[in-house]
Amino acid sequence: MQCLMMNAMRVLGALICFACGTAMTLEPSATASSAELEFDHVWIVVARDAPERAALEKAGLKISPDVNRHNGQGTASITADFQNSYIELMWPDPTVSVAPGAERGVEKFKNRMNWRTSGWCPIGIGLHRVGTATPLPFATWTIAPDWMPKGTAIEILTARDDTKSPSFFIEPDVLAVKERAKSDKNDPTSRSLQHGIGVKRITEIRLVRPKGYQPVAAFSYLEKAGILHSSEGNEWAVEITFDGGQKSQTKDLRPDLPLIIHY
């Protein structure tokens, strides 16, 4: 599994909700405060070199120029960056090193990449803490691949042997997305935030879960906390709303990507 911090961390190591009656915001809620968790970013596992990027670009989103190589993890990725988050397209890459013992992780990414035939979920939801690390009411585990800063780790909320659920994980603070100032078109570092459809911030997120999927403890916990919402559909997808959906526009990127955007 891999997540990036925008800009500086990419140099170091690299890395939704449709208004169906109720709205959900990514701002901290009273319920979520007990977990002290907030949404950080989302990734989708795609084919090698991400030909699916064309779907994002056609939808009016700008792809950052860097390709992030996740040494020790065997994956690479590209991102579409926003002021408070990013969408990451990630793939197993045979040109990226795999640390001894990490082979199982690469196989999981391959299964997620082939999700339509494997039955796995291609989506990962990254979180970050906003306070003291509070123990969660279910078992978690950690990874610390080579690309990450020494002494840090990603906490995984999805069980090791789960072959059906999204990947839920908590970024260490050094990798967590920090709210960025409004982009300045004259600043080269902020040009990647200037999207053709004018979106700035991710404000809502919803997971579409296939019929018959039974949410695991982490899924239910995050939904109850108001960090994400979910609805039932024919197959996995993620719905992302930008800027409160103020333009009342929707673009469905399926079947190229299991992604629907509202802005």
MARMI-982280 format. One record per residue: residue number from 1; residue in three letters; z, x, y of N, C-alpha, C in turn. Coordinates in Angstrom, 3 decimals, padded with zeros to 6 digits, always signed. Atoms other than C-alpha are relative to their C-alpha. Example, Ala and Ser with C-alpha at 12.3 -4.5 7.8 and 13.67 -1.06 7.14 Angstrom:
<mivexs>
1, ALA, +000.000, +000.890, -001.190, +007.800, +012.300, -004.500, +000.000, +000.900, +001.200
2, SER, -000.060, -000.820, -001.190, +007.140, +013.670, -001.060, +000.730, -000.770, +001.090
</mivexs>
This chain:
<mivexs>
1, MET, +000.000, +000.835, -001.172, +000.000, +000.000, +000.000, +000.000, +000.868, +001.219
2, GLN, +000.107, -000.828, -001.164, -000.749, +001.222, +003.438, +000.030, -000.805, +001.272
3, CYS, -000.048, +000.602, -001.301, -000.010, +000.323, +006.989, -000.060, +001.119, +001.013
4, LEU, +000.129, -001.023, -001.013, -000.708, +002.193, +010.183, +000.783, -000.350, +001.242
5, MET, -000.388, +000.229, -001.376, +000.801, +002.598, +013.546, -001.238, +000.260, +000.832
6, MET, +001.165, -000.204, -000.816, -001.860, +002.222, +016.182, +000.076, +001.348, +000.709
7, ASN, +000.184, -001.232, -000.755, -003.139, +005.375, +017.937, +000.656, +001.213, -000.630
8, ALA, -000.582, -001.275, +000.388, -000.700, +008.269, +017.414, +000.199, +000.134, -001.490
9, MET, -000.269, -000.115, +001.425, +000.239, +007.439, +013.819, -001.283, +000.088, -000.802
10, ARG, +001.249, -000.167, +000.715, -003.392, +007.178, +012.840, -000.384, +001.460, -000.025
11, VAL, +000.304, -001.428, -000.019, -003.758, +010.776, +013.906, +000.865, +000.728, -001.002
12, LEU, -000.905, -000.654, +000.938, -000.745, +011.716, +011.827, -000.349, -000.317, -001.433
13, GLY, +000.156, +000.333, +001.418, -001.469, +009.855, +008.632, -001.211, -000.781, -000.309
14, ALA, +001.204, +000.666, +000.264, -004.220, +007.854, +008.926, -001.189, +000.739, +000.531
15, LEU, +000.076, +001.319, -000.032, -003.128, +003.260, +009.512, +000.632, -000.308, +001.110
16, ILE, +001.117, +000.196, +000.507, -002.210, -018.077, +011.689, +000.198, -001.397, -000.383
17, CYS, -000.265, +001.331, +000.528, -001.975, -020.812, +011.689, -000.916, -000.971, +000.732
18, PHE, +000.863, +001.014, -000.619, -004.572, -023.541, +012.345, +000.877, -001.178, +000.372
19, ALA, -000.865, +001.082, -000.462, -003.148, -026.400, +014.308, -000.184, -001.241, -000.852
20, CYS, +000.118, +001.121, +000.959, -002.815, -028.737, +011.324, +001.179, -000.936, +000.169
21, GLY, -001.088, +000.936, -000.225, -000.165, -030.851, +012.940, +001.240, +000.685, +000.506
22, THR, -001.169, -000.714, -000.471, +002.569, -028.240, +013.390, -000.417, +001.388, +000.386
23, ALA, +000.319, -001.346, -000.468, +002.454, -024.980, +015.281, +001.133, +000.933, -000.347
24, MET, -001.002, -001.024, +000.315, +004.227, -021.774, +014.412, -000.243, +001.183, +000.917
25, THR, +000.127, -001.127, -000.907, +004.903, -018.913, +016.794, +000.610, +001.233, -000.604
26, LEU, -000.505, -001.261, +000.514, +005.471, -015.272, +016.075, +001.179, +000.526, +000.795
27, GLU, -001.185, -000.427, -000.733, +008.246, -015.058, +018.626, +001.231, -000.174, -000.889
28, PRO, -001.196, +000.111, +000.836, +011.707, -014.484, +017.079, +000.619, -001.386, +000.114
29, SER, -000.652, +001.304, +000.003, +013.427, -017.721, +016.064, +001.455, +000.166, -000.419
30, ALA, -001.407, -000.067, +000.382, +017.067, -018.526, +015.481, +000.138, +000.198, -001.503
31, THR, -000.050, -000.140, +001.452, +016.362, -018.823, +011.769, -000.357, +001.405, -000.424
32, ALA, +000.480, -001.323, +000.394, +014.466, -015.561, +011.573, +000.951, +001.099, +000.430
33, SER, -000.840, -001.062, -000.533, +017.084, -013.648, +013.545, +000.973, +000.544, -001.037
34, SER, -000.923, -000.482, +001.007, +019.363, -013.466, +010.530, -000.649, +001.072, -000.865
35, ALA, +000.728, -001.009, +000.760, +016.695, -011.493, +008.706, -000.351, +001.196, +000.871
36, GLU, +000.365, -001.042, -000.955, +015.948, -009.481, +011.844, -001.357, +000.598, -000.328
37, LEU, +001.349, -000.425, +000.322, +012.307, -009.333, +010.844, -000.991, -000.710, +000.909
38, GLU, +001.103, +000.589, -000.741, +009.113, -009.945, +012.810, -001.314, +000.405, -000.656
39, PHE, +001.334, -000.331, +000.466, +005.443, -010.021, +011.897, -000.491, +001.266, +000.686
40, ASP, +000.530, -001.247, -000.551, +003.762, -006.640, +012.366, -001.523, +000.016, -000.024
41, HIS, +001.452, +000.005, +000.117, +000.182, -006.773, +011.037, -000.405, -000.568, -001.347
42, VAL, +000.525, +000.518, +001.262, -002.048, -008.036, +008.247, -001.100, +000.911, -000.506
43, TRP, +001.154, -000.703, +000.561, -004.343, -006.221, +005.844, -000.676, -000.857, -001.061
44, ILE, +000.805, +000.642, +001.038, -007.112, -007.431, +003.552, -000.709, +001.111, -000.759
45, VAL, +000.675, -001.023, +000.800, -008.409, -005.318, +000.667, -001.458, -000.417, -000.194
46, VAL, +001.432, +000.293, +000.001, -012.204, -005.096, +000.790, -000.741, +001.043, -000.837
47, ALA, +000.818, -000.948, +000.747, -015.084, -003.224, -000.858, -000.039, +001.358, +000.705
48, ARG, +000.020, -001.362, -000.534, -015.525, +000.527, -000.363, -000.802, +000.078, +001.300
49, ASP, +000.581, -000.202, -001.333, -016.323, +001.480, +003.256, -000.107, -001.283, +000.814
50, ALA, -000.167, +001.250, -000.751, -015.677, -002.127, +004.321, -001.294, -000.562, +000.587
51, PRO, +001.167, +000.705, -000.549, -019.113, -003.742, +004.603, +000.385, -001.344, +000.623
52, GLU, -000.495, +001.262, -000.571, -017.048, -006.843, +005.437, +000.297, +000.118, +001.487
53, ARG, -000.220, -000.169, -001.435, -016.523, -005.329, +008.876, -001.030, -000.777, +000.815
54, ALA, +001.049, +000.731, -000.710, -019.801, -007.018, +009.831, +000.439, -001.423, +000.336
55, ALA, -000.483, +001.356, -000.256, -018.054, -010.398, +009.559, +000.928, -000.027, +001.215
56, LEU, -000.883, -000.081, -001.163, -015.380, -009.322, +012.042, -000.801, +000.210, +001.280
57, GLU, +000.792, -000.293, -001.193, -017.954, -007.929, +014.444, -000.840, -001.203, +000.416
58, LYS, +000.767, +001.203, -000.309, -020.105, -011.050, +014.193, +000.880, -001.055, +000.657
59, ALA, -000.943, +000.970, -000.578, -017.004, -013.085, +015.045, +000.437, +000.390, +001.411
60, GLY, -000.342, -000.425, -001.355, -016.603, -011.079, +018.260, +001.200, +000.907, +000.100
61, LEU, -001.112, -000.935, -000.013, -013.871, -008.638, +017.236, -000.537, +001.430, -000.055
62, LYS, +000.431, -001.393, -000.075, -014.169, -004.928, +017.947, +000.766, +000.842, -001.004
63, ILE, -000.619, -000.894, +000.972, -013.488, -002.358, +015.220, +000.292, +001.333, +000.652
64, SER, -000.346, -001.325, -000.519, -011.649, +000.798, +016.228, -000.842, +001.056, -000.710
65, PRO, +000.962, -000.961, +000.561, -013.809, +003.895, +015.633, +000.528, +000.847, -001.149
66, ASP, -000.549, -000.896, +001.006, -011.421, +005.830, +013.375, +000.015, -000.630, -001.389
67, VAL, -000.233, +000.372, +001.388, -011.471, +005.646, +009.589, +001.279, +000.703, -000.427
68, ASN, -001.317, -000.523, +000.347, -007.910, +006.117, +008.375, +000.047, +000.340, -001.485
69, ARG, -000.085, -000.448, +001.390, -007.477, +008.152, +005.179, +001.476, +000.143, -000.366
70, HIS, -001.408, +000.070, +000.368, -004.167, +007.535, +003.387, +000.270, +000.962, -001.147
71, ASN, -000.183, -001.053, +000.994, -003.510, +010.793, +001.600, +001.175, -000.294, -000.917
72, GLY, -001.022, +000.260, +000.998, -001.536, +010.456, -001.609, -000.024, -001.416, -000.515
73, GLN, +000.043, +001.417, +000.349, -002.255, +006.747, -001.745, -001.356, -000.407, -000.549
74, GLY, +001.314, +000.286, +000.531, -005.965, +006.848, -002.544, -000.740, -001.126, +000.681
75, THR, +000.671, +001.076, -000.720, -007.019, +004.344, +000.116, -000.443, +000.480, +001.379
76, ALA, +000.441, -000.233, -001.372, -008.781, +004.282, +003.464, -000.108, -001.352, +000.685
77, SER, +000.056, +001.286, -000.696, -009.061, +001.647, +006.182, -000.593, +000.147, +001.394
78, ILE, +000.369, +000.134, -001.400, -010.419, +000.507, +009.515, +000.806, -001.170, +000.564
79, THR, -000.821, +001.052, -000.607, -008.711, -001.794, +012.004, -000.675, -000.635, +001.205
80, ALA, +000.272, +000.670, -001.259, -009.277, -004.339, +014.728, +001.357, -000.135, +000.682
81, ASP, -001.305, -000.120, -000.651, -006.455, -003.748, +017.225, +000.183, -001.022, +001.119
82, PHE, -000.352, +000.944, -001.048, -004.669, -006.148, +019.539, +001.267, +000.495, +000.694
83, GLN, -001.126, -000.495, -000.779, -001.851, -005.843, +022.040, +001.294, +000.021, -000.788
84, ASN, -001.269, +000.082, +000.726, +000.863, -006.781, +019.544, -000.151, +000.125, -001.503
85, SER, +000.199, -000.030, +001.435, -000.703, -006.304, +016.107, -001.366, +000.587, -000.317
86, TYR, +001.360, -000.360, +000.376, -003.850, -005.441, +014.155, -000.362, -000.629, -001.337
87, ILE, +000.546, +000.413, +001.279, -006.052, -006.630, +011.316, -000.590, +001.250, -000.643
88, GLU, +000.444, -001.198, +000.692, -006.689, -003.907, +008.749, -000.843, -000.370, -001.213
89, LEU, +000.826, +000.118, +001.193, -009.526, -003.786, +006.239, +000.174, +001.292, -000.790
90, MET, -000.380, -001.167, +000.790, -008.471, -001.438, +003.434, -000.702, -000.028, -001.349
91, TRP, +000.687, -000.077, +001.289, -010.147, -000.194, +000.268, +000.449, +001.228, -000.786
92, PRO, -000.244, -001.188, +000.817, -009.496, +002.140, -002.677, -001.161, +000.968, +000.217
93, ASP, +001.035, -000.970, -000.334, -011.370, +005.332, -001.807, +000.126, +001.216, -000.910
94, PRO, -000.103, -001.115, +000.953, -012.122, +007.910, -004.532, -000.023, +001.369, +000.656
95, THR, -000.009, -001.289, -000.695, -012.481, +010.646, -001.889, +001.357, +000.323, +000.613
96, VAL, -001.344, -000.206, -000.543, -008.834, +010.237, -000.815, +000.947, +000.346, -001.149
97, SER, -000.879, -000.490, +001.065, -006.149, +012.046, -002.808, +000.978, -001.067, -000.469
98, VAL, -001.016, +000.869, +000.604, -003.791, +010.225, -005.157, +001.118, +000.895, -000.508
99, ALA, -001.143, -000.816, +000.421, -000.316, +011.715, -005.609, +000.338, -000.279, -001.455
100, PRO, -000.436, +000.224, +001.383, +000.941, +012.227, -009.169, +001.016, -001.132, -000.064
101, GLY, -000.892, +001.136, +000.133, +002.612, +009.016, -010.258, -000.405, -001.205, +000.820
102, ALA, +000.423, +001.106, -000.861, +000.781, +006.885, -007.691, -001.232, -000.716, -000.533
103, GLU, +001.210, +000.584, +000.564, -002.075, +005.930, -009.989, +000.100, -001.525, -000.158
104, ARG, -000.178, +001.441, +000.171, -000.607, +002.495, -010.649, -000.262, -000.748, +001.309
105, GLY, +000.239, +000.620, -001.297, -000.707, +001.744, -006.935, -001.481, -000.149, +000.297
106, VAL, +001.448, +000.077, -000.210, -004.425, +002.525, -006.802, -000.593, -001.131, -000.829
107, GLU, +000.491, +001.078, +000.850, -005.035, +000.160, -009.701, +000.325, -001.360, +000.607
108, LYS, -000.351, +001.262, -000.652, -003.196, -002.571, -007.816, -000.971, -000.305, +001.133
109, PHE, +000.956, +000.219, -001.084, -005.482, -002.067, -004.818, -001.360, -000.401, -000.553
110, LYS, +001.274, +000.386, +000.611, -008.511, -002.281, -007.109, +000.026, -001.450, -000.444
111, ASN, -000.126, +001.404, +000.405, -007.231, -005.562, -008.516, -000.031, -000.932, +001.208
112, ARG, +000.033, +000.815, -001.214, -006.679, -006.884, -005.000, -001.427, -000.044, +000.569
113, MET, +001.377, -000.044, -000.478, -010.189, -005.771, -004.026, -000.882, -000.985, -000.790
114, ASN, +000.779, +000.884, +000.878, -011.598, -007.729, -006.988, +000.697, -001.343, -000.202
115, TRP, -000.900, +001.134, +000.097, -009.386, -010.717, -006.264, -000.664, -001.270, -000.527
116, ARG, +000.648, +001.238, +000.453, -011.967, -013.391, -006.993, -000.116, -000.072, -001.517
117, THR, +000.071, -000.011, +001.463, -012.171, -012.308, -010.631, +001.311, +000.410, -000.658
118, SER, -001.250, -000.490, +000.586, -008.778, -010.647, -011.151, +001.145, -000.987, +000.119
119, GLY, -001.095, +000.936, -000.232, -006.619, -013.477, -009.821, +001.089, +000.541, +000.916
120, TRP, -000.968, -000.575, -000.933, -004.728, -011.110, -007.510, -000.256, -000.542, +001.404
121, CYS, +000.148, +000.392, -001.398, -004.193, -011.770, -003.793, -000.480, +001.210, +000.807
122, PRO, +000.522, -001.140, -000.757, -006.195, -009.554, -001.373, +000.720, +000.273, +001.307
123, ILE, -000.621, -000.009, -001.334, -003.769, -010.006, +001.533, +001.364, +000.680, -000.024
124, GLY, -001.319, -000.593, -000.204, -000.814, -007.961, +002.748, +000.541, -000.395, +001.359
125, ILE, -000.656, +000.374, -001.257, +001.655, -009.032, +005.438, +001.067, +001.039, +000.315
126, GLY, -000.963, -001.001, -000.438, +003.457, -006.239, +007.262, +001.014, -000.585, +000.968
127, LEU, -001.099, +000.442, -000.850, +006.799, -006.804, +008.963, +000.663, +001.221, +000.610
128, HIS, -000.873, -001.072, -000.471, +009.147, -004.717, +011.074, +001.340, -000.594, +000.397
129, ARG, -001.355, +000.450, -000.336, +012.851, -004.921, +011.812, +000.194, +000.042, +001.507
130, VAL, -000.302, +000.057, -001.422, +014.191, -005.849, +015.225, +001.490, +000.208, +000.252
131, GLY, -001.429, -000.253, -000.150, +017.814, -004.932, +014.617, +000.495, +000.817, -001.174
132, THR, -000.594, -000.710, +001.124, +020.179, -003.477, +012.083, -000.590, -000.488, -001.319
133, ALA, +000.575, +000.356, +001.298, +018.767, -003.403, +008.542, +000.969, -000.890, -000.777
134, THR, -000.823, +000.964, +000.720, +020.222, -006.520, +006.945, -000.507, -000.142, -001.431
135, PRO, +000.445, +000.157, +001.390, +020.139, -006.735, +003.129, -000.678, -001.359, -000.209
136, LEU, +000.717, +001.232, +000.292, +017.674, -009.322, +001.852, +000.530, -000.617, -001.298
137, PRO, -000.595, +000.677, +001.164, +018.664, -011.917, -000.777, -000.859, +000.080, -001.260
138, PHE, +000.790, -000.233, +001.198, +016.256, -010.524, -003.388, -000.266, +001.503, -000.083
139, ALA, +000.206, -001.437, +000.214, +015.399, -007.139, -004.853, -001.241, +000.502, +000.735
140, THR, +001.134, -000.658, -000.630, +013.137, -004.775, -002.930, -000.112, +001.425, -000.556
141, TRP, +000.174, -001.383, +000.421, +011.777, -001.287, -003.576, -000.789, +000.741, +001.084
142, THR, +000.605, -000.770, -001.080, +010.299, +001.528, -001.492, -001.094, +000.935, -000.509
143, ILE, +001.005, -001.030, +000.249, +007.290, +003.835, -001.328, -000.027, +000.945, +001.188
144, ALA, +000.094, -000.994, -001.067, +006.798, +007.021, +000.677, -001.178, +000.926, -000.291
145, PRO, +001.168, -000.823, +000.297, +003.212, +008.261, +000.221, -000.140, +001.162, +000.983
146, ASP, +000.126, -001.245, -000.753, +002.069, +011.603, +001.609, -000.374, -000.199, +001.460
147, TRP, +000.473, +000.187, -001.374, +000.465, +010.170, +004.748, +001.112, -000.366, +000.966
148, MET, -001.080, +000.451, -000.867, +003.782, +008.878, +006.066, +000.831, +001.156, +000.520
149, PRO, -000.905, -001.034, -000.505, +006.145, +010.899, +008.270, +001.124, +000.261, -000.998
150, LYS, -001.045, -000.372, +000.950, +008.666, +012.774, +006.155, +001.307, -000.703, +000.336
151, GLY, -001.281, +000.662, -000.197, +011.948, +010.960, +005.654, -000.105, -001.485, +000.273
152, THR, +000.180, +001.439, -000.212, +010.440, +007.485, +006.127, -000.559, -000.641, -001.259
153, ALA, +000.498, +000.727, +001.167, +009.511, +004.813, +003.619, -000.347, -001.422, +000.404
154, ILE, +000.334, +001.413, -000.155, +007.952, +001.353, +003.397, +000.795, -000.779, -001.036
155, GLU, -000.771, +000.842, +000.908, +010.185, -001.326, +001.893, -000.879, -001.146, -000.485
156, ILE, +000.867, +001.016, +000.588, +008.267, -003.603, -000.495, +000.837, -001.199, -000.431
157, LEU, -000.723, +001.222, +000.325, +009.428, -007.218, -000.808, -000.588, -000.714, -001.211
158, THR, +000.651, +000.606, +001.157, +006.928, -008.243, -003.513, +000.357, +000.808, -001.244
159, ALA, -000.428, -000.694, +001.216, +008.098, -007.398, -007.036, -001.102, +000.915, -000.540
160, ARG, +000.949, -000.982, +000.525, +006.444, -004.402, -008.723, -001.008, -000.609, -000.962
161, ASP, +000.863, +000.541, +001.047, +005.013, -006.492, -011.561, -000.664, -001.324, +000.394
162, ASP, +000.599, +001.246, -000.481, +003.821, -009.439, -009.417, -001.512, +000.191, +000.124
163, THR, +001.462, -000.107, -000.036, +000.085, -009.936, -009.965, -000.656, -001.170, +000.722
164, LYS, +000.547, +001.214, -000.606, -000.338, -013.163, -007.987, +000.237, -000.101, +001.509
165, SER, -000.444, +000.241, -001.364, +001.400, -012.862, -004.608, -000.628, +000.960, +001.012
166, PRO, +000.328, -000.969, -001.045, +000.497, -011.294, -001.264, +000.973, +001.173, -000.063
167, SER, -000.913, -001.128, -000.132, +001.998, -007.894, -000.607, +000.787, -000.185, +001.296
168, PHE, -000.881, +000.095, -001.160, +004.981, -008.311, +001.727, +000.767, +001.310, +000.109
169, PHE, -000.642, -001.299, -000.144, +006.453, -005.129, +003.173, +000.539, +000.186, +001.420
170, ILE, -000.627, -000.292, -001.290, +008.610, -003.772, +006.000, -000.333, +001.437, +000.398
171, GLU, +000.332, -001.316, -000.531, +007.363, -000.863, +008.099, +001.254, +000.697, +000.528
172, PRO, -001.062, -000.716, -000.719, +009.781, +001.874, +009.187, -000.292, -000.061, +001.498
173, ASP, +000.146, +000.176, -001.446, +010.357, +001.811, +012.926, -001.090, +000.884, +000.589
174, VAL, +000.971, -000.927, -000.576, +008.142, +004.837, +013.573, -001.435, -000.497, -000.184
175, LEU, +001.335, +000.533, +000.238, +005.131, +002.946, +012.167, -000.189, -001.409, +000.548
176, ALA, +000.084, +001.388, -000.446, +005.929, -000.486, +013.603, -000.848, -000.116, +001.259
177, VAL, +000.816, +000.251, -001.181, +003.520, -001.934, +016.140, +000.903, -000.284, +001.192
178, LYS, -000.708, +000.261, -001.251, +004.875, -001.813, +019.661, -000.933, -000.771, +000.931
179, GLU, +000.798, +000.781, -000.951, +003.689, -004.326, +022.243, -000.656, +000.938, +000.998
180, ARG, +000.740, -000.859, -000.907, +000.990, -002.692, +024.308, -000.250, -000.708, +001.312
181, ALA, +000.308, +000.576, -001.299, +000.329, -003.202, +027.984, -001.421, -000.556, -000.019
182, LYS, +001.351, +000.540, -000.082, -002.760, -005.136, +029.014, -001.002, +001.140, +000.073
183, SER, +000.982, -001.077, +000.087, -005.855, -003.099, +028.301, -000.676, +000.250, +001.339
184, ASP, +000.722, -000.437, -001.184, -007.518, -001.145, +031.082, -001.356, +000.499, -000.469
185, LYS, +001.321, -000.364, +000.507, -011.266, -000.951, +030.502, -000.409, +001.414, +000.392
186, ASN, +000.300, -001.376, -000.384, -011.276, +002.435, +032.231, +000.804, +001.014, -000.798
187, ASP, -000.826, -000.871, +000.822, -008.718, +003.834, +029.773, -000.627, +000.086, -001.388
188, PRO, +000.668, -000.133, +001.311, -010.484, +005.248, +026.669, +000.873, -000.458, -001.167
189, THR, -000.881, +000.357, +001.115, -007.419, +004.599, +024.486, +000.144, -001.506, -000.165
190, SER, -000.165, +001.450, +000.095, -007.496, +000.872, +025.231, -001.323, -000.737, -000.187
191, ARG, +001.296, +000.665, +000.146, -011.199, +000.195, +024.791, -000.092, -000.799, -001.286
192, SER, +000.046, +000.728, +001.273, -010.613, -000.885, +021.212, +000.669, -001.364, +000.101
193, LEU, -000.662, +001.293, -000.179, -008.535, -003.804, +022.573, -000.891, -001.007, +000.719
194, GLN, +000.884, +000.868, -000.796, -011.467, -005.258, +024.491, -001.012, -000.681, -000.918
195, HIS, +000.812, +000.729, +000.970, -012.905, -007.833, +022.123, -000.981, -000.941, +000.688
196, GLY, +001.043, +000.819, -000.590, -016.075, -009.766, +022.764, +000.415, -001.424, +000.291
197, ILE, -000.448, +001.375, -000.230, -014.313, -013.128, +022.461, +001.252, -000.050, +000.877
198, GLY, -001.066, -000.043, -000.998, -011.576, -011.970, +024.833, +001.410, -000.196, -000.506
199, VAL, -001.350, +000.229, +000.523, -008.591, -012.290, +022.488, +000.899, +001.201, +000.278
200, LYS, -000.955, -001.049, -000.356, -005.434, -010.296, +023.271, +001.107, +000.176, -001.031
201, ARG, -001.190, -000.085, +000.825, -002.499, -011.135, +021.027, -000.076, -000.970, -001.185
202, ILE, -000.179, +000.922, +001.124, -001.866, -012.613, +017.585, +001.280, -000.792, +000.247
203, THR, -001.163, +000.831, -000.313, +000.458, -015.551, +018.133, +000.415, -000.919, -001.149
204, GLU, -000.361, +000.859, +001.124, +000.383, -017.554, +014.885, -000.675, +000.510, -001.264
205, ILE, +000.573, -000.421, +001.279, -000.215, -016.830, +011.207, +000.345, -001.001, -001.092
206, ARG, -000.185, +000.915, +001.122, -000.660, -019.025, +008.150, -000.718, +000.563, -001.214
207, LEU, +000.638, -000.380, +001.253, -001.356, -018.121, +004.551, -000.493, -001.248, -000.712
208, VAL, +000.535, +001.055, +000.840, -003.623, -020.411, +002.563, +000.157, +000.475, -001.440
209, ARG, -000.288, -000.390, +001.386, -002.401, -020.282, -001.050, -000.775, -000.897, -000.960
210, PRO, +000.780, +000.808, +000.948, -004.471, -021.408, -004.035, +000.858, -001.017, -000.731
211, LYS, -000.703, +001.043, +000.745, -003.520, -024.535, -005.922, +000.600, +000.599, -001.267
212, GLY, -000.672, -000.508, +001.187, -001.021, -023.775, -008.639, +000.848, +001.230, +000.251
213, TYR, -000.844, -001.159, -000.289, +000.490, -020.721, -006.944, +001.409, -000.454, +000.349
214, GLN, -001.398, +000.308, -000.278, +004.281, -020.869, -006.947, +000.591, +001.118, +000.848
215, PRO, -000.519, -001.060, -000.873, +005.727, -018.967, -003.962, +001.214, +000.698, -000.601
216, VAL, -001.119, -000.802, +000.485, +008.045, -016.142, -004.987, +001.092, +000.038, +001.068
217, ALA, -001.157, +000.008, -000.900, +011.412, -015.484, -003.336, -000.337, +000.541, +001.376
218, ALA, +000.325, -000.598, -001.297, +010.012, -013.235, -000.593, -000.873, -000.940, +000.825
219, PHE, +000.897, +000.941, -000.678, +007.267, -015.736, +000.272, +000.821, -001.140, +000.606
220, SER, -000.802, +001.138, -000.461, +009.725, -018.639, +000.517, +000.964, +000.411, +001.114
221, TYR, -000.960, -000.479, -000.991, +012.223, -016.569, +002.488, -000.668, +000.170, +001.362
222, LEU, +000.698, -000.250, -001.254, +009.687, -015.516, +005.126, -000.497, -001.302, +000.624
223, GLU, +000.445, +001.286, -000.536, +008.336, -019.041, +005.438, +001.177, -000.784, +000.564
224, LYS, -001.187, +000.699, -000.502, +011.804, -020.538, +005.802, +000.494, +000.615, +001.296
225, ALA, -000.431, -000.693, -001.217, +012.569, -017.920, +008.442, -000.945, -000.240, +001.167
226, GLY, +000.943, +000.278, -001.073, +009.547, -019.070, +010.448, -000.911, +001.156, +000.333
227, ILE, +000.845, -001.167, -000.261, +007.780, -015.720, +010.212, -001.442, -000.295, -000.379
228, LEU, +001.340, +000.464, +000.360, +004.790, -017.329, +008.499, +000.099, -001.429, -000.492
229, HIS, +000.124, +001.319, +000.596, +003.636, -020.758, +007.429, -001.054, +000.076, -001.093
230, SER, +001.021, +000.008, +001.037, +001.494, -021.712, +004.461, -000.502, -001.407, -000.241
231, SER, +000.581, +001.272, +000.408, -000.757, -024.469, +003.220, -000.786, +000.249, -001.278
232, GLU, +000.690, -000.135, +001.281, -002.591, -025.149, -000.026, -001.505, -000.122, +000.196
233, GLY, +001.453, +000.054, -000.058, -006.307, -024.497, -000.502, -000.590, +000.374, -001.344
234, ASN, +000.671, -000.338, +001.257, -008.865, -023.522, -003.109, +000.204, +001.454, -000.401
235, GLU, -000.194, -001.416, +000.278, -008.290, -019.756, -002.814, +000.730, +000.645, +001.158
236, TRP, -000.765, -000.707, -001.019, -006.375, -017.159, -000.852, -000.808, +000.182, +001.293
237, ALA, +000.572, -000.294, -001.318, -007.067, -016.834, +002.874, +001.154, +000.160, +000.974
238, VAL, -000.998, -000.097, -001.061, -005.211, -015.984, +006.035, -000.612, -000.575, +001.267
239, GLU, +000.423, +000.577, -001.270, -005.489, -017.992, +009.247, +000.781, +000.663, +001.116
240, ILE, -000.624, -000.700, -001.109, -004.798, -016.099, +012.447, -000.371, -000.704, +001.299
241, THR, +000.225, +000.592, -001.314, -004.401, -017.693, +015.870, +000.293, +001.033, +001.071
242, PHE, -000.153, -000.905, -001.129, -004.876, -015.626, +019.012, +000.337, -000.787, +001.260
243, ASP, -000.281, +000.507, -001.344, -003.335, -016.386, +022.386, +000.266, -001.504, +000.026
244, GLY, -000.358, +001.414, +000.034, -002.034, -019.790, +021.334, -001.184, -000.931, -000.198
245, GLY, +001.179, +000.847, +000.200, -005.567, -021.021, +020.560, -000.466, -000.681, +001.265
246, GLN, +000.229, +000.655, -001.287, -006.101, -021.685, +024.263, -001.457, -000.412, +000.235
247, LYS, +001.409, +000.378, -000.176, -009.918, -021.844, +023.992, -000.456, -001.075, -000.985
248, SER, +000.303, +001.036, +001.003, -009.798, -024.335, +021.076, -001.251, +000.334, -000.801
249, GLN, +001.134, -000.462, +000.788, -012.343, -022.258, +019.141, +000.470, +000.469, -001.375
250, THR, -000.302, -000.430, +001.362, -012.389, -021.561, +015.380, -001.226, +000.668, -000.609
251, LYS, +001.068, -000.653, +000.758, -014.456, -019.144, +013.299, +000.504, +000.272, -001.411
252, ASP, -000.344, -000.170, +001.405, -014.347, -019.203, +009.509, -000.868, +001.120, -000.561
253, LEU, +000.736, -001.172, +000.451, -015.322, -015.800, +008.101, -000.264, -000.011, -001.502
254, ARG, +000.274, +000.129, +001.421, -015.444, -016.991, +004.497, -001.476, -000.326, -000.222
255, PRO, -000.593, -000.722, +001.145, -016.963, -016.168, +002.060, +000.052, +001.517, +000.163
256, ASP, +000.015, -001.458, -000.166, -017.432, -012.662, +003.507, +001.411, +000.586, +000.023
257, LEU, -001.406, -000.403, -000.073, -013.712, -012.349, +004.292, +000.867, -001.242, -000.161
258, PRO, -000.915, +001.145, +000.109, -010.797, -014.632, +003.324, +000.826, -000.131, +001.281
259, LEU, -000.615, -000.015, -001.324, -010.050, -015.025, +007.028, -000.600, -001.101, +000.874
260, ILE, +000.390, +001.016, -000.976, -010.167, -017.837, +009.586, +000.734, +000.353, +001.288
261, ILE, -000.646, -000.316, -001.269, -009.505, -017.149, +013.256, -000.115, -001.177, +000.950
262, HIS, -000.058, +001.028, -001.022, -008.507, -019.561, +016.009, +000.356, +000.683, +001.312
263, TYR, -000.275, -000.629, -001.294, -008.520, -018.658, +019.692, -000.314, -000.949, +001.143
</mivexs>
